[in-house]
């Protein structure tokens, strides 16, 4: 459940950043994707998603 909540929050902040270019939304999305990548229950697919999202948010 924690993984689903983090993923939803990360995606919501990512969409908010994409539509408003709000720096706070960008930072929150980065934090959520980082937290997702740190979960013990993560898998390769989720790790790749987090890496791609972080690359988009930091470019």
N, C-alpha and C positions, 0 to 999 in steps of 0.2 A: 504494500500500500504506500509506503514511504516513497518508493521509486516512482510510482504513478503520480503522486502529488508533486514531487520535484519536477518530473517531466512536464506536467501540465503548467506549473508555474514558470518554468523555463521557456516554454513555447509561448505562453501569454506575454511574457516580458519581451521576447524576441519579436513578436508581431507588433507589440506596442512601439518598440524601438524602430522597426522598419517603417511604421506609418508616421511616427512623430519625430524621430531622430533625437528623442529624449535621452540625455546622458544617464539619468537615473535608471531608466528601463534597461539600458545597455548594461550597466553595472550589475543590476539584479539578475539579468539573464546570464551573464558571465558567472555570477556566484552560484546560480542554480545548476548550470551545466557543470561547473567544477564540483559541486556537491554530488551530482549524479556520477561523475567519473570516479569519485572516491568511495562509492558504495561497494561493500564486499560482494553484493549479489549482482553486480554488473556483469555484462557479457561483452564479447567483441563487437557485436552490432551496436550496442548502446555506447560503448567507448568510441567507436568511429563516428557516431552521430554527435557526440560531445566535442570531438576534435574538429569536425566540420563546422559546427555551430560557433565554436570559439574562434576559428579562422575567419568566419564571416563577421563576427562581432568586433574583432580586433583589426580588421583591415580598413 
